[in-house]
Amino acid sequence: MKRHILWLAIGGIFAGCASTAGNLQRETARFLGDIAPEAVMVSNVDRGATSVSWVAETPKGPYKCSADDMVRRVYCVKK
């Protein structure tokens, strides 16, 4: 049982690292295309157990974005 709890704690640590501001900037830029990650400003990050959502200010305008907890399957909609 202790081993199971330890693995859950370690998994939570790695899952939390996936949705850093830098990763969200990079994946937003990749989704939108033709934008440098440094040109994306991320705010209102909401990290859930299995997903993350955020607002991205870009040279193309503001976007509402979401992805799974590992920041795969990014989807953004222009606000």
N, CA, C and O of each residue as an XYZ file, in Angstrom:
316
protein
N       0.820     -1.188      0.000
C       0.000      0.000      0.000
C       0.865      1.254      0.000
O       0.573      2.209     -0.719
N       1.936      1.257      0.806
C       2.818      2.426      0.849
C       3.465      2.666     -0.513
O       3.618      3.810     -0.939
N       3.839      1.596     -1.187
C       4.469      1.728     -2.498
C       3.494      2.362     -3.492
O       3.893      3.198     -4.302
N       2.218      1.969     -3.433
C       1.184      2.523     -4.311
C       1.019      4.025     -4.071
O       0.916      4.791     -5.029
N       0.994      4.448     -2.833
C       0.855      5.867     -2.499
C       2.064      6.655     -2.974
O       1.920      7.776     -3.463
N       3.256      6.082     -2.838
C       4.468      6.753     -3.312
C       4.403      6.978     -4.815
O       4.738      8.065     -5.286
N       3.978      5.976     -5.579
C       3.887      6.130     -7.033
C       2.842      7.172     -7.415
O       3.042      7.907     -8.382
N       1.745      7.253     -6.689
C       0.749      8.288     -6.946
C       1.327      9.670     -6.701
O       1.071     10.591     -7.476
N       2.094      9.829     -5.648
C       2.716     11.124     -5.341
C       3.724     11.505     -6.416
O       3.763     12.656     -6.849
N       4.536     10.551     -6.849
C       5.525     10.830     -7.895
C       4.821     11.170     -9.206
O       5.241     12.087     -9.911
N       3.770     10.451     -9.536
C       3.000     10.742    -10.752
C       2.402     12.126    -10.714
O       2.366     12.805    -11.740
N       1.930     12.566     -9.564
C       1.379     13.915     -9.419
C       2.426     14.983     -9.626
O       2.136     16.034    -10.198
N       3.637     14.731     -9.170
C       4.728     15.687     -9.359
C       5.031     15.853    -10.839
O       5.165     16.978    -11.320
N       5.141     14.738    -11.576
C       5.450     14.825    -12.998
C       4.300     15.430    -13.789
O       4.539     16.177    -14.738
N       3.077     15.132    -13.427
C       1.927     15.706    -14.132
C       1.883     17.209    -13.951
O       1.542     17.928    -14.889
N       2.217     17.700    -12.773
C       2.209     19.129    -12.514
C       3.276     19.866    -13.289
O       3.122     21.051    -13.584
N       4.350     19.186    -13.623
C       5.456     19.819    -14.353
C       5.133     20.001    -15.829
O       5.756     20.837    -16.484
N       4.196     19.259    -16.367
C       3.920     19.307    -17.797
C       3.308     20.633    -18.222
O       3.567     21.096    -19.333
N       2.510     21.251    -17.372
C       1.802     22.460    -17.780
C       2.464     23.731    -17.247
O       1.788     24.608    -16.709
N       3.767     23.824    -17.395
C       4.464     25.052    -17.009
C       4.109     26.156    -18.005
O       3.641     25.878    -19.109
N       4.331     27.388    -17.614
C       4.029     28.513    -18.498
C       4.788     28.389    -19.819
O       4.238     28.677    -20.882
N       6.041     27.963    -19.753
C       6.834     27.795    -20.968
C       6.260     26.749    -21.904
O       6.229     26.947    -23.119
N       5.806     25.635    -21.344
C       5.189     24.589    -22.164
C       3.886     25.082    -22.794
O       3.601     24.783    -23.954
N       3.097     25.836    -22.028
C       1.835     26.351    -22.559
C       2.095     27.356    -23.680
O       1.380     27.363    -24.682
N       3.110     28.201    -23.518
C       3.479     29.148    -24.573
C       3.890     28.394    -25.837
O       3.410     28.693    -26.930
N       4.769     27.428    -25.680
C       5.284     26.674    -26.820
C       4.175     25.918    -27.550
O       4.106     25.945    -28.778
N       3.315     25.250    -26.799
C       2.253     24.455    -27.431
C       1.177     25.333    -28.056
O       0.580     24.951    -29.063
N       0.922     26.500    -27.478
C      -0.009     27.444    -28.107
C       0.563     27.918    -29.434
O      -0.145     27.941    -30.441
N       1.834     28.294    -29.446
C       2.491     28.739    -30.679
C       2.483     27.626    -31.725
O       2.258     27.888    -32.906
N       2.724     26.401    -31.304
C       2.718     25.264    -32.230
C       1.322     25.061    -32.824
O       1.187     24.815    -34.023
N       0.283     25.162    -31.987
C      -1.090     24.982    -32.462
C      -1.470     26.062    -33.470
O      -2.047     25.760    -34.515
N      -1.151     27.318    -33.163
C      -1.544     28.431    -34.029
C      -0.664     28.529    -35.267
O      -1.128     28.967    -36.320
N       0.586     28.133    -35.156
C       1.507     28.168    -36.282
C       2.008     29.570    -36.573
O       1.294     30.547    -36.351
N       3.225     29.672    -37.065
C       3.840     30.929    -37.487
C       3.903     31.985    -36.380
O       3.835     33.182    -36.660
N       4.032     31.543    -35.120
C       4.193     32.446    -33.973
C       5.340     31.907    -33.125
O       5.425     30.702    -32.888
N       6.217     32.790    -32.671
C       7.285     32.385    -31.759
C       6.701     32.189    -30.358
O       5.852     32.976    -29.940
N       7.129     31.168    -29.630
C       6.630     30.961    -28.270
C       6.802     32.193    -27.384
O       5.971     32.448    -26.513
N       7.866     32.954    -27.599
C       8.122     34.144    -26.783
C       7.079     35.234    -27.014
O       6.942     36.141    -26.194
N       6.343     35.155    -28.121
C       5.315     36.152    -28.437
C       3.973     35.817    -27.792
O       3.022     36.589    -27.915
N       3.885     34.683    -27.109
C       2.643     34.244    -26.465
C       2.709     34.553    -24.975
O       3.651     34.154    -24.292
N       1.709     35.262    -24.480
C       1.601     35.541    -23.043
C       0.460     34.696    -22.485
O      -0.670     34.772    -22.966
N       0.762     33.890    -21.468
C      -0.212     32.965    -20.879
C      -0.737     33.528    -19.561
O       0.034     34.045    -18.753
N      -2.049     33.429    -19.345
C      -2.659     33.859    -18.081
C      -3.856     32.971    -17.769
O      -4.249     32.131    -18.578
N      -4.425     33.166    -16.595
C      -5.618     32.427    -16.144
C      -5.478     30.921    -16.324
O      -6.389     30.264    -16.827
N      -4.344     30.379    -15.916
C      -4.099     28.938    -16.027
C      -4.920     28.211    -14.972
O      -4.861     28.539    -13.787
N      -5.682     27.225    -15.414
C      -6.521     26.415    -14.521
C      -6.131     24.958    -14.710
O      -6.503     24.324    -15.698
N      -5.371     24.432    -13.741
C      -4.896     23.046    -13.820
C      -5.851     22.126    -13.067
O      -6.090     22.309    -11.873
N      -6.389     21.145    -13.767
C      -7.237     20.138    -13.159
C      -6.481     18.826    -13.053
O      -5.298     18.750    -13.387
N      -7.165     17.801    -12.590
C      -6.532     16.488    -12.428
C      -6.168     15.873    -13.779
O      -5.149     15.191    -13.892
N      -6.983     16.104    -14.793
C      -6.733     15.486    -16.100
C      -6.684     16.483    -17.250
O      -6.581     16.079    -18.408
N      -6.757     17.779    -16.954
C      -6.734     18.775    -18.020
C      -6.180     20.099    -17.513
O      -6.027     20.308    -16.309
N      -5.885     20.981    -18.446
C      -5.419     22.321    -18.131
C      -6.044     23.267    -19.151
O      -6.180     22.916    -20.323
N      -6.422     24.460    -18.709
C      -6.926     25.476    -19.629
C      -6.234     26.791    -19.319
O      -5.763     27.004    -18.201
N      -6.172     27.671    -20.306
C      -5.488     28.948    -20.134
C      -5.951     29.931    -21.197
O      -6.572     29.550    -22.189
N      -5.640     31.196    -20.974
C      -5.876     32.255    -21.950
C      -4.512     32.648    -22.506
O      -3.553     32.833    -21.757
N      -4.438     32.772    -23.825
C      -3.189     33.134    -24.481
C      -3.372     34.428    -25.268
O      -4.239     34.520    -26.136
N      -2.555     35.416    -24.960
C      -2.512     36.651    -25.740
C      -1.420     36.471    -26.778
O      -0.265     36.224    -26.433
N      -1.781     36.594    -28.051
C      -0.838     36.353    -29.137
C      -0.886     37.519    -30.129
O      -1.793     38.350    -30.064
N       0.084     37.585    -31.045
C       0.018     38.605    -32.094
C      -1.222     38.453    -32.986
O      -1.625     39.407    -33.653
N      -1.818     37.273    -33.000
C      -3.040     37.022    -33.777
C      -4.301     37.340    -32.979
O      -5.408     37.190    -33.497
N      -4.156     37.774    -31.732
C      -5.289     38.074    -30.870
C      -5.350     37.128    -29.687
O      -4.496     36.255    -29.535
N      -6.375     37.306    -28.837
C      -6.516     36.448    -27.648
C      -7.181     35.109    -27.993
O      -8.080     35.041    -28.830
N      -6.714     34.052    -27.326
C      -7.258     32.708    -27.520
C      -7.543     32.069    -26.173
O      -6.832     32.310    -25.198
N      -8.588     31.251    -26.123
C      -8.885     30.397    -24.969
C      -8.425     29.005    -25.367
O      -8.895     28.455    -26.363
N      -7.504     28.428    -24.591
C      -6.900     27.145    -24.948
C      -7.129     26.096    -23.866
O      -7.373     26.420    -22.703
N      -7.046     24.856    -24.266
C      -7.136     23.745    -23.320
C      -6.328     22.572    -23.852
O      -6.007     22.503    -25.038
N      -6.009     21.656    -22.956
C      -5.256     20.451    -23.319
C      -5.429     19.424    -22.211
O      -5.999     19.717    -21.160
N      -4.933     18.222    -22.457
C      -4.918     17.234    -21.393
C      -3.822     17.605    -20.390
O      -3.071     18.553    -20.620
N      -3.728     16.880    -19.300
C      -2.805     17.236    -18.219
C      -1.335     17.185    -18.622
O      -0.501     17.782    -17.941
N      -0.993     16.497    -19.698
C       0.383     16.433    -20.163
C       0.637     17.405    -21.320
O       1.675     17.334    -21.977
N      -0.299     18.297    -21.561
C      -0.246     19.329    -22.603
C      -0.053     18.698    -23.990
O       0.729     19.173    -24.813
N      -0.789     17.626    -24.208
C      -0.932     17.048    -25.539
C      -2.335     17.450    -25.994
O      -3.113     17.960    -25.187
N      -2.659     17.244    -27.206
C      -3.995     17.538    -27.730
C      -4.447     18.960    -27.394
O      -5.541     19.163    -26.867
N      -3.613     19.919    -27.697
C      -3.929     21.333    -27.451
C      -5.012     21.775    -28.428
O      -4.995     21.406    -29.602
N      -5.949     22.568    -27.927
C      -7.011     23.134    -28.755
C      -7.226     24.574    -28.318
O      -7.413     24.833    -27.130
N      -7.204     25.512    -29.253
C      -7.394     26.925    -28.955
C      -8.493     27.510    -29.834
O      -8.622     27.164    -31.008
N      -9.281     28.402    -29.243
C     -10.349     29.085    -29.951
C     -10.154     30.578    -29.760
O      -9.915     31.037    -28.643
N     -10.254     31.342    -30.844
C     -10.095     32.787    -30.751
C     -11.242     33.372    -29.951
O     -12.404     33.031    -30.170
N     -10.904     34.267    -29.009
C     -11.932     34.893    -28.161
C     -12.586     36.040    -28.889
O     -13.476     36.691    -28.342
